[in-house]
Amino acid sequence: LAFRKNLAAAAYALTSAYDSAVSQWMAEQVTEPPPTKTVAFQVERPLKYGCNPHQLPAGLCSVNGGKLPFEVISGTPGYINLLDAVNAWQLVFELAKATGKPAAASFKHVSPAGAAIGVPLSESEVEVYEVKGKPLTPVATAYVRARNADPMCSFGDFVAVSHEVDVATASILKIEVSDGIIAPGFEPEALEILRAKKGGKFIVLQADNEFVFPEMEYRMVGGIGFMQKRNSKICDAECLKKIPTKLKELPEQAKLDMLLGMIAIKYTQSNSVGYSKDGMMIGVGAGQQSRVDCVKLAGRKLATWRLRFHPKVMGLQFKDGVKRQDRVNARVRYIEGDMEEAEYQQWVNNFDNAPEPLMAQEKSEFLDALSDITIASDAFFPFRDSIDHAQKLGVKYVTQPGGSNADEEVIKACDTYGMTMAFTDLRLFHH
């Protein structure tokens, strides 16, 4: 009897999926689609668990008989890995299309810790990012920039790359602590390098460049269903033509940084604000209830990124054998400088000799040299306070949807500080 019940359940599931497909097709042919929506999930592979170990069962599903947007090449992806992968892939796919350059993203908990395009590194960046002597192709450079926006937050990230992964990129990724990567292809030697990472547990997903994302999105939360049209709006140069500030000139690099910022925050948990410069995000503030808090959070990350180039930070002499991520963390704590005695005693063990402290005035003077920074916001600035704070960090270009009652106040603030601002008329909330 149990066997017959199992067969009956399978049969009804199959016929209901067929009925769902017919229903969806017919709904697309009429002017008044029925209010009942049917979506069929096919479990393609079970997952170890959902967001947390106690959330079982869990699975990766195809939708309405369609294929998945990627193929699992190696490793065993988890629920959060896949959320990161699919969001990160959409980001880099759009970014590469918008800029014409290879793009990369470093994701943690469904938001980018960093994102970038393949713009060559300066000598100081090569040193600070610890890639001296390594081959740096455009794809590898995009990845290095994305990883080094906030390397502390990128610890254990999921990587997305818009182009085929070459040996140079795989060799750099090999030494980073990371969970996996999604890309449209891999050079054979690069794939072998990645397959060997983490004893074979590193996740490698091959994205389908030709996959067409469904127009409609459905989800269920707390016993209720939601549906919406996918946010397929393309962020391109057309979005940057409405400039209400007195200064209206946008150099090509500023346009690239604006597009980068818009596309990065499009796939960042809202509220979100991001700073960008020279083809990389250098501070992302995600998931805050207050927009000015996003500005300040991202600003702290920007300041930390910049201070990694301070001569005292670059000159830190670590003991032999200090691990790469430990060096990253030690530099950040040196910059922050707010260690209690117990933490300091542990921290100083990274060095043969205790470094001289980096004083507040030294940090302030170094940050004063910041310039040509772009800030992008996923929704309008409701007050001028965000602009007042951003100007302290060298912001010269602003992109935001506009539409606030305080628009004139914000425009005046930008004019006061000599900023150029573009109104995109495009809100980019992401939840």
N, C-alpha and C positions, 0 to 999 in steps of 0.2 A: 504493500500500500504506500509506503514512504517513497519507493522508487517511482510509482505512478504519479504521486503528488509532485515530485521533483520535475518529472517530464511535463506535467500540466502547467506548472509555474513557468518553465522555460518556454513552452508553446505560447502561453498568453503574453509573456514578455515580448516574444518575437512579433506576434501579430499586433500588439499595441504599439510597438516601435514602427511597424509598417503603417498602421493607421495614423500615427503621429506625423510621419513623413508626408502622407497623402493630405492630411489636414493642413499642414504648413504650406504645401504647394498650392492648395486651393485658396487659402487665405491670401496668398500673394496675387491671385488673379481677380479679386473682387474689390469693389470700392468701399465696402463696409465689412472689414474682417471681423469674425466672431470674437466675443470677449474671452472665450476660453482658449488658452494657449497651451500647446503640448510640446514638451521637450523630452527627447529620449536620450538617456545617458547609457553608454555601453562601457562597462569596466574593462579597460585594456590591460591594466596591471594593478594588483593590490599594492598598497603602500604600507610601510612598517607601522605608521600611525598618522594621525592628523596633525594639528598644530602642537599637540601635547601627547605624551605616551599613553595617557588613559583614554584618548579619543579614538576608539576603534569601533567598527571597521573603518578603513580609509582606502581610497582608490583613485587612480588616474583614469579619467573617462574621456572617450570621444563623444561627440554630440551629434545627434540626429543622423547617425550612419556615416558621418564625415571622418576624415582622417585627422590625425594629430598634427600640430604645426612643427613637430620635431620627431627625431628618432633617437632612442637611447642607445648610444654606442658603447658606453662603459659605465660601470658603477651602478649604484642603487639609489636613485633620487628619492628624496622625501617630500612631504607635502609643502613645506616652506621653501625648499630648494626649487620646486616647480613654480610656485608663485613668483619667486625672484626671477627665475629663468624667463618666464613668458612676458613679464613686465620689462625686464632688461632687454630682451630681444626686440620688442616693439620700439623701445627707446633708440637703440643703436641703428635699427633698420631705418627709422625716420630721420635720425640725425645724419646718417651717411647720405641719404637721399637729398636732404635739404642743403648740405654743405659740399657734396661731391668729394668728401674725404673719408678715409676709414675712421670708424667710430668705435669706442669701447665704453663699457660701464662696469662699475663695481657695486653690486647690490647687497644690502643687508636688510632683512625684514621688510621687504617690498618697498624699499626706497633706495635711491642711489646714494652711496657714500661719495661716489665720484663718477664723472662722465667726461669724455674728452674726444677730440678729433686728432688725427695724426699730423700734428704740427711739430717740426723739428725742435729738439731740446737745446737750450743754451748750455754752455760749459758748466755754469753753476748748477743748473738743474740736473745735469748728468751726475755731478758730484753728490748733491743733496739726495737724489733719488737712488743713489748707490747702483748705477748702471755703467760706471766707467769701464771702458774696454769691451763692452758687450755690443754685438751687432744690433743696430736700431733701424729696422725697417719702418715704414709708415704705420703698419698695423701694430708692431711692437711699441712704437712711440705712443700711439693712442692708448694702449693698455697701461704703459708706465704712467702716463699722465692721469688716467682714471684712478689707478691704484694709489697715487701719491697726493690726491686732493686731501684725503683724510686717512692716512694709512693705519691709524689706530682703529678707526671704525671699520676699515676694510678687512680687518683680521677675520678670517673664516668666511669670506664673501662668496658670492656667486658672480661669475664674470660673463659678460656678453661682448662679442666682437662681431662687427658687421661684415667683415671680409674673411676669406680663407685664413686660417691660422697657420703661420709659417713657423719654421724652426726657431727663429729669433724670438718670437712671441712665446712659444712653448717653453723655451729655455729659461726665460725670465719668470714665467708663471710657475715653473717647476720649483723654485726656491721660496715662493710665497705660501703662506698658510691660507688655503682657499678650498672651498667645497666642490666647485665644479665650474664648467664653462658651457656656453651655448654659442655656436657659430655655424655659418652655412657650409663650412667645409674645413678640411685639415690636410696639410701636406702629410704624406705617409710617415716620414720621420717624426714630424711634430706630434702626430697621433700616438705613435709609440712612446714618446716622451710623456705624454699626458696619461696614457693608459697605465704607465708604471708608477705614477704619482700616488702617494698614500697606500702603497702596497696593492694597487689595483682598485682601490675604493673611490678614487677621484671620479667625479661624474662628468661624462662627456656627452653632450647632446648635439646632434646635428640638425640645425634648423632648416626648414623648407622655405627657400627664397620665394617660391611661387605660391605659397599658401595664402589664401584670401580669408581674412578674418571675417566671421559672420557679422552681418549688419546689426543684428540685435543681440543684446546681452541679457541673461536671466540669472537671478540668484535668489536664494532663500535664506532668511535670517530670522530666528526666533519664531518660526511658524508662519511667517508671511512671505509672499513672493514679491520680487521686484523685477521690472523689465525696463530697459532703456536702449536707445540707439547707441551703438558704439561711438566713442569720441574719435571719429575718423578725420576730424578737421586737421588739415596740414598747416604746420607753422612754417611759413616761408617769407621771403622778402616783401610780399604784398602786405603782410601784417605790420610792417614797420614804416608805412608811408604816412600815417597820421601823426604829425609831430606838433604838439601844441605849445612847446617851449620857444623862447626867443632864439636859442641856439638850435639849429636844425641839421647841421652837418653830421653825417654818420660815416666815418671811415669804413672801409671794407672789413677790417678786423673787428670793429665794434658791431657790425652787422652779424658777422659770424658768431661773436660772443652772445649777442642777443638771441639768435636762433638756438644756439646751444642751451642757453638758460631757459628759454621757453620750453624746449622739448624735454629737457631734464626734469623740470618741475611738473610737466604734464604727467609724468609717471612717478611723482613723489606724493606721499600721503599728505593731504591738506590739513590745515593751511601750510603753504610752503613758499619759501623764498630762496633764491640761490644767487651767489656771486660767481662771476666768470671773468677770466682774463686769458688772452693768448691761447684760446682754443681748449681750455679746461675749466671745469667747475672747481672753485677753490674754497667753497663754503656752501653747504646745503642745510637749511633749517626746515625740518619736516615735522608735521603733525602737531603743531601748536595751536591753541585756541585763539591766541592773540597774534595778529600779524606783526606787530612791532617786536614781539618775542621771537618770532621766526627770524626777523631781521637781525636781532641781537645774537641769537644762537648761531646763525650762519656767519655772523660777523666774528664771533669768537673763533670759529673754525678757520675763517679767512686769516685772522691775525696769527693763529698758530701756524698755518701754512707759510705765511710770509716770514715769520720769525725763525723758521727752520733754516733760512738763508742768512741769519745774523752770523757774523764772524765767530762769535763765542760759541754758537751752537754748532756751526760747521767745524769748529776746532776742537770739539770734545774728543778726548783720547780714551777710547774704551780699552779695557783689558782684552787680551786675546781670548777668543772662545765665547764672547758675549754674542748671543744669538741675534739674528737680524730683527725679529719683532721686539726683542728686549731693547735693542738700540732705539727703535722707533718710539717705544713707550717711554724710555728714559729721556729722550730729547723733548718729548711733549711735557713731561713732568718738570724738566728743567725750565722750559719756557713758562709753564704755569707758575712754578715757584712757590706753591702754597703747601709744602710738605710739613707735616708734624715730625718731631724728632725721630720717632720710631721708623717712619717711612723713609726719612732722609738717610738714616743709618743703613737701611737696606738698599736704597738707591745708590749711595756712594760706593757700594761694593762693585759697581760696574766699571769703576775707574781705578787706575793705579794711584792717582793723586786726586784729591777732592777738587772739582772745578770751582773757579770763582763764580759767585752768583751772578745771574743776569738781572740787573737792577731795573726797576720800573721806568726810570728815566731813559735808560738805554733802549728799552723796548719801545717806549713812546716815540723817541727820536727816530728809530729805525722805521716804525710804521708810518711816520709822517711822510716818508718818501713814496708811499703807495699812490698810484695814479692810473687813470684809464681803466678803472674797474667798471664792470657792468653788473647791474642788479636786475633780476627778473622776478616777478611776483605772479602767483597763479590767480589772484583776484585783485580788485582795486585796493589802493591804500586809503583807509577811511579817515586818516589824519596825516598831518605833515610830519609827525614824529619819526616815522620810518625814514624819511628823506633826511631829517636832521641827524639821525644816527648814521645813515649810510655815508654822508659826506665826510665823517670822521675817518672813513676807511678808503678814501681815494676814489669813491664812485663818481664817474663822469657820465655814464649812460644808464638810462632807466627804461625798462619795458614792463608794461602792465596793461590790463584791460581798459582801465578808466571806467567811468560811470558812477563814481561816488559823488555824494553831495559836497564833498570836500575837494573835488577836482581842482577848482581854481586855487585853493589854498596850497595844494600839492604842487601845482604848476609854478606858483610864485616861489615856493621853497626851492624848486629846481633852478629857477631863474636866478635866485639869490646866490646859489652855489655854482652857477655856471655849468649846469647839467643839461644834457639833451635827453628828452623823454619821448618815447613812442607809445601812443595808445593803440593797442591791438584790437580792441573790441572783442576780445576772445578770452572768456574765463576758462580756466583749466583745472578746476577742482578734480581730485582723484581720491576715491575711497573704495 
